Amino acid sequence: MTERIVLAYSGGLDTSVAIGWIHDATGAEVIACAVDVGQGGEDLEVVRQRALDCGAVEAYVADARDEFADDYCMPALKANSLYMDAYPNVSAISRPVITKHLVKAAKKYGASTVAHGCTGKGNDQVRFEVSITSLAPELKCIAPVRDLALTRDRAIEYAERKNLPIATTKHNPFSIDQNVWGRAIETGFLEDIWNEPTKDVFSYTDDPAFPPVPDEVVISFEHGVPVAIDGRRVSALEAIQELNRRAGAQGIGRIDIVEDRLVGIKSREVYEAPGAMALITAHQELERVTLEREQARFKRQVSDRWTEMVYDGQWFSPLKRSLDAFIDDTQRYVNGDIRMTLHGGRATVTGRRSETALYDFSMATYDEGDQFDQSQAKGFIEIYGLAAKQAAARDVAFGNGEQLGEDSK
């Protein structure tokens, strides 16, 4: 029986050429697998037919937009996932859902190997291959660019020589990956970290220096997940899409960082994630209202570790699943509404309300109706500061007390 290889297929030049390139190099039949995670562009049926026209023996296509929003974007939102406190893991959370469909296609069509289009110096090769072997340890992985010497120039020459039905003009100077959670842009002149991004870099966001009138939005959450916008019920996907449009029009969600890649190098990355950043801003504020103090402090540690694991390609790992359980438990009372003003590159919270809030007006107010018993504060401070007081007394006794400046003469 002829070996079969499932290829992660985008419909573009590189993966279209990879179909024949893999066949020529290995003799295997190639099954193309295209997964829609909200990246836009061509219809899936057009992509499927192109794969067949370029030599694939089968083409598996999947509209995974709702699956991606529900099962991948929402866990990232619950975790307030921001790698290096800035990047909402746009590419990292899409790889596991794509991988799941690659493995499904491999099992459906009897393939022994999965191929992806990553290079040997990026994060995605790790994310794909670790996820694939976590779901199906028996599958092998190859990367045509990394393992079979498929360069851009060779891809163009191959497509022209084989008369493949794909445009072979020189590509955009940037490397771009996008989905409904955001858009990642790298390479080209951005590799000089002194260079400022030009206007043509951006697609999801308008220039925040010239915003339209302020846009007020109310986002309603249940158990940490957005369920309504301005009182209108929405799915997770619809919430992201609407905020991509409204926050994007205000230039919200532009990110420019030098990022620590898993492979050990630093890489300059530019992102646009208007919907993700607006939702994370709202979700963080609702958690401030609803999470108990020690729970919130520990969740920040868990969220940081969750984010690092997802960035590093460990979505299907045992620890990641355990962290999911903790994060989900913290969302029990994360219910309510957040009002924000979207304007000029900023999503500013202006109001909060929740029936499950821990904020108690009668305890917080300094005006009439204050129910906080201030007489208890003195004893609390005595006990709270006792250990520090004893340590300070010892320092003084042994001549190591805190110096308060030059001695008086």
N, C-alpha and C positions, 0 to 999 in steps of 0.2 A: 504494500500500500504506500502511495506517495505521501511523504511528510507534509503536514500543513502548518502554516504559521499565520497567526492572527496579528494584523498590523493596526495600531492606533492611527486612524485616518482622519485628516482634517479637510481634505478636498483641495488643498493647495498644491503648489508645484513639488515641494520636497517629498511629501508623502505619496503623491501620485507617481512620481518617479521611483520611489522606494518599492512599489509593488513589483515592477519588473526587475529592479536592481537586486532585490532579495531573491527572486526566482532565479535569476542568472547566476548569482553567487552560491546558492544552496541547492537549487533544483526543486525546492519545495513549492507547493501551491500556496497562494496568499489569499487570506480572507481579510477584507477591509472592515474595520469596525469604527463607525462614526457615532459620537455621542454629543447630543445637544445639551449644553449646560448654560444656555443663555448667552452664547457668544455672538449671536446674530449672524448675518451673512446669508448664504444660500440656503434654500430649502433642502431638507434632508433627502428628499427623493432625487433632487439634482445631484447631490453629493454621492448618493448610492449609485446612480447610473454612471457617473464619471469613474468611480472605482472599478466598475465592471468594464468600462471602455478602456481603462488603463491596464487591464489584465487580471484583475482579481477574479477568482473562481466563485466567490460568494461575497455578499456585502451585507453586513449587519448594521442597522441604524437604530438609534434609540433616542426618543425625546425624553430626556432625563431632567428637564427644567424644574418640575415640581419636586421630584425626588431630591435633586441637588439642594433646592431651597429648604425643604423640610428636614432632611436628614444630615445635611452637612453645613449649610449656612446658619441654621438655627442653633445647633450646638456651638458653633463659633461665636454667635451672638451671646448665648447664655454665659460663655466663658469670657466675654469681652476680649476676644482674642486679638492682641496687637503685638506682633513680634517686634522686639526691640522698642516697645512702647509706641510703635508707629504704623506697622504694616499689618493689615487685617487678614493676612494669610490667603490672599486672593487665589493664587495658583495652587498653594498647598492643599486647600480643602477640595479642589476640583479633581485632583489626581485619584483619590480613593474611589469616587463614584465612576470615573472613567475606567479605572482598573477593574471594578466589579463587573462592568459590562464586557471588558476584554476577556475576563475569565469565563463569563457566561457564554460568549461567542466561541471561545476555545473548546468548552465542553460540548456545546451544541454541534460544532462542526468537526470534532475529533482532532483538534490541533494539539501539537506537543510543545509549541513555542509561541511566545508573545513578543512582538517587536514594537519599539517606540522610536520616536524621532529625536531623542535627546542627545546632547553632546556629552563629552566625558568630563566636563568641568562644572556642570550645573547641579542644582538640587534635584531636578525632576527625575533624572535617571535613578536616583536612590528611591524617591517616592514611588515611582512605578514598580521597580523591581522588588523592593521590600514588600509592597502591598500585594503584588502578584504572588510571590512565594508564601505570603502569610495566608492568602485565600486558597491557593492551590500549590502546595510545595512540590508537586511533581512537574510543574511547568518550567520550561527553560525560558530565558530572556535574551534577546539580542537588540542592538541599536545600530541601524544602518550607518548613521553618521559617525558613530564612535567605533563600531566593529567592522564595518564593510567599506570604509573610506568614501562615503557618499558626501561630496562637497557641493556647495551651491553651483559652482561653475560646471562641475560634472553633471549635476542634475539638469541644468539648462541644455547642455550638449546632448545628453541622453534623450531628453524630451523631444528635441528637434530632430534627432536622428531617427527616433521611433515614431515620429508624428503623433505624439500623445495629445489628446484633446484638452490641453491646459496651457494657459498663457505662460510665456517664457521670458517676459521682459524683466529687467533688473528690478529686484524687489525693493520695498521700502527700506531705508537705511537702518531702521530700528527692528529689533526683535520684539514682537508683541504677543502677549497671551491675554485673552479676555474671557470673561463669563459674566453672569448677572451680578456677582458679588463685587466685581471690579475689573480693572484693566492694568496690566503690567507692561512697562516699556523699558527697554534697555538697549545697549550697544550703540554703534554709531558714534556721533560726536559726544554723546552722554558719557562715554567712557573717560573723558577728561573731566574730572570732578569739579573743575573750576568753571566749566561751561554751564550757563543757565539754560534750562529747557526753553525751546522756542514754541510759538503758538501751535505749530503743526504737530507737536508731540501729543496734544490733548484731543480727545474725542468725546469722552463721557461728561466733561465739564466745560462750562463757558468761563471766560476771563472774569475772575472775582473782582477785578479793579473797575469793571463797568457792569455792575449787577442791575437786574430789574428791581422793582419795588419789593420791599420785604414780604416774605411769604410765611404766614403763621400756620402751623400744623399741629394737630393734636394726635398723638399716637397712643393707642390703647393696647395694653399688654395683659395676657393671662399666662401665668406660670412662666414668665420670662420671654414669651413669644408674642410678637405683634399680631393682633387680631382685628384691629380696626384703625382706619385713618380718617380723622374728622367725622367720626361716628359711623362711617361706612365699613361694613365687614369686609375683610380682605383675607386672602390666603397669604402664606409666607412669601411666595413668589410675587404676588401682586404688591405686597408691602414694599419689597425691595425694588421692584420696577417703578412704582410711583415715586419713591424717594430718590431713585436714580435720576428721574426726570426733574423733580422739583428741587432737590439739593444740587443736582448737576447744573441747573440753570443759574444757580447762585455761586458757582465755582467752589462748592464745598467738596472736600475729599481729595485734594491734590497732596501728594506725599512725595518727597524727594529725600532719599536717605542713602548713605553708604552702609550696606548690609553685610552682616557676617554670614557667609554661606556655609552650609554643612561641610563642603569639601575643604574648607580651611582658608579660602581666599575672601577678600573683601570685594564687593561688587556695588557699583552705583546703580540704583534702581529708582525709577519714577513710577508712581502708581496714581490711578484715579479710582476712588471708591466712594462716590457720593452717597449712595443708599446705605452702604455698610457703615460708614462713619457717622451718618446721622442717626442710624438705629443704635449703634454702640453708645453714642453720646446719651441718647434717651434712656437706654437700658441701664447704663451705669448710674444715672441719676435716680431712677426708680429703685435700684438696689440700695442706694444711700438712704432712701426713705423706709425700706422694708426689711433689710437684713440686720440681724443682731450684730453688735459691734465685733465680738470675737469671731463670729462666723464670717463676717465680711473681711476681716483681716486675714484669716486663714485662706479664704477663697482666693484672695489676690495671689497668694503663693501657689495654690493649686492651678489657677488660671495661667500663671506664667509657665508652669511646668507643662500643662496641657498644650499651650501654644508652641512651646519648644518641641514637644514630641510630634505634633502635627507638622510643623515646619520641617522637621527631620525625617518625615516619611513613616511615622509610627502610628498611623491612624488605627490599624487593626491590632495593635499590641495589647497584651493583658493589662499593663499599667494604664494605658489610655482608657480602656473600658472601665477600670476602677475609678479613675478620675471623673469620667462621665457620670458615674453613679453619684458621686459626691456633689458635682455641680448641679445635676438634676434635682437633688434633694434641696439644695439651697434656693431653688426657684419656686418652691411651694407657695410662698406668699408674695412673689414678685408680680403683683397685679395692680392695675391702675392706669392712670393717664398722665402723659407728659406733654406739656405744651412747649413748643419751640418756635423761635423766629429764625428763619433761614434767610441769610442776607450777607452778601459780600464775602463769601468764603468761610462763614462761621455759622454753626448751628448752636444757637444760644437758648438754653432752657429758661423759660419764664414762668412756669407753673407746674405743680405736681399735685396729684390727688390719688388717694388709695384707701380702700376700706380695710386693707390689711397692713396699713402703715404702722410703724413703731413710733412715729412722731406723735407726741401728745401735746396739744396746744396748752393745756392747763399746767403741764409740767415745764414747758419751755418759756411761757410768757413771763415778762417782768412786770406786767400790769395787774390790775385787779382780777382776781380769779386764780392767782398763782397758787398751786397746790404743792409746790416743792417745799419741803420742810428744811429751811436753811439752817436751823439750829443743829442739824445732824452733821453739817459740813466740818465743824471744828474737830470733832472726834475722828471723822473719816481721814482728815489730813494728818492728824497725829499718828494714826496707825499706818497710813499709806507711806509716810515719810520716815517711819521708825528705823528701818534698816539703814537708810542713807544717813540718818542722824547718828546712829551708833558708829558707822564707819568713819564719819567725819570726826567724831570725838576721839577715836583711836589715832587718826592722822595727827590731830593737834597734840595729843599726849606724846607722840614719838617725833615731834618736830616736822611733820610732813603736811601740815595744814595748808590750805589754799592761800597763795600769796595774793594780797589785795593791792599791791603797788608798793612804791618805795616807803620804807619806814619813816615816820616823822622824826625830824632832827630837833 
